[in-house]
């Protein structure tokens, strides 16, 4: 949503525009962005482990339900109702969409919508940048973490992002 607002304010992307140099407060903004990105990555790993556990337990419960769409469980004074209902929706898969375009191009053009979006990536290059990044990150860590496991993780992540 914020990037959409920026796009609306700045206009469409220009692939031929020169790269700009980030000065002023932008280097620290970039460092904070990279820190948050690493925190999110760690959180996503944990979330993925939770999701795997949830899906495994869901499969066990669904297998127990068999062909039934509803199950009940009385536990600790509460009644739990599980439902596993079929959902049907109309879709046009990729192959049929390609066939539609070939066989009925006028109809395809009437209903197809072209959208444009921009992707945002940060790519690190060069040892000087890596050293600067590590100094910034180490400076932001609480004292007790500067020699610990978190620092090792940050150093490995920073090294991977620059290769």
N, C-alpha and C positions, 0 to 999 in steps of 0.2 A: 504494500500500500504506500509506504514512504517512497520507494523507488518509482512507483507510478506517478506520485506527485512530482518527484524530481524530473521525470520524463516530460510531464505536462509543462513544467516550468521552463525546462531547458530546450525542449523541442526534440525532434527526431535525431537518432544517432547519425554521425557522420564518419564513415569508415576511412575517409581520406584525411581527417583532421590529424594534426600533429599530436603526439603524446604530450600531456602537460606534466609539469614538475610540481610535486606536492611540497609546499613550503608552509611556514607558519606553524599552526597547530595540527596540520594534517599528518605529519609523521607520528605524532603521539596518538592521533585518532586511528591511524593504521595499526599501530602496536596494540591498542585496546581491542580493535576488531579481531586481530589475530589471536589474542588471548581468549576472547569470548568464543571464537570459533573452536579453539582447542578444548575449552570447557564443554562446549556443546557436543563435540565429538566424543568425549569421555562419557557424557550423560547419555548420548545416543547408544553407546556400547552397552551401558547398563540397561537402558530401555529395551534394547534388542534382546538381551538375556531374559528380561521379564516377559517380553512378547513370546519368546520361544516356550517358556514355561506355561504361559496362558494358553497358547495354541495346543500344547501337549495335553493339558488337562481338559480343554474343550473337546479334543478328539476322543478322549476316554469317556467323557460324559455323553457325547453324541453316539459313540458306539454302543453304549449301554441303552440308549433310547431306541436304537434300531430304526424301524420305519415310522415309529410314532413321532408326532410333531410336538408332543407335550409330555413333560414329566413333573412330578412334585416330590418334594423332600421336606419332611418335618424334622427340624433340628433346633434344639435349645429354645423351644417355645415359639419358634417362628416357622412359617411355611414358605418354602421357596418354590416358585413355579418356573420351570425352564421351558422355553419354546425353541424349536428348531424348524422353522417353517420355510418351505421353498419360496424363492423369489424369482419371478420371471420378468424379463424386460426385453424389449425389442432393441436390437443393435444391428449395425452394419459393420461387419468385420473388415479388416484391411483388404483382403482379397476381393471381396464383393464391392468394396468402394472403388478399387482399381478397375474392376469390370464395368461398373456404372460409368466411370469416367470415359472408358473406351467406347462403350456401346451407346451411351446417351450423354454426350458432352454438354449439350445445352441444359439438360436437367441438372447435371452435376454442377455446372457453373451457377445456376440459380440458387442452389442450396449450400454450396461450400462457402465457408467464411475463412478469410485469411487474417491471421493475427500476427502481430510483430511483438517480440519481446527481446530484452537484452539480458545477457548472462553476466554475472559479476564474479570475477575470480581474482585472487591475489597470487602472484607467482614470485618466488624469491630467486635471486641470482647473485652470485658473487660472495666471496668470503667476508668482505668488509661489511656487507649488509647483514650477513649471518652474525658476525661478531657484535654489531650494533644492536641487533635484535636481542641477542642473548643478554647483553649488558642491561638493556631496558627491562627485560623480563625478570632477570635476577634482582634488579633493584626494586621491583614491585612485589617480590615475594616476602612474606613475613620472615623474620630472622631464623626461626626454627626450621624453616623449609629450605633454606638456601643450600644446605649440604645433604638434603634427604632425598627420598624417593620421588617427590614431586619435581625436584630440579632435574633428576635423571630423565624423567618422562618428558619434561619440557625440552631438554637438550636433544633427546632422540627425535622428538617431533619436529623441532626446528631443523635438524640435520636432514630429515626425510623430505621436508618441504622445499629444500634448496637443491635437490638432486634431480 
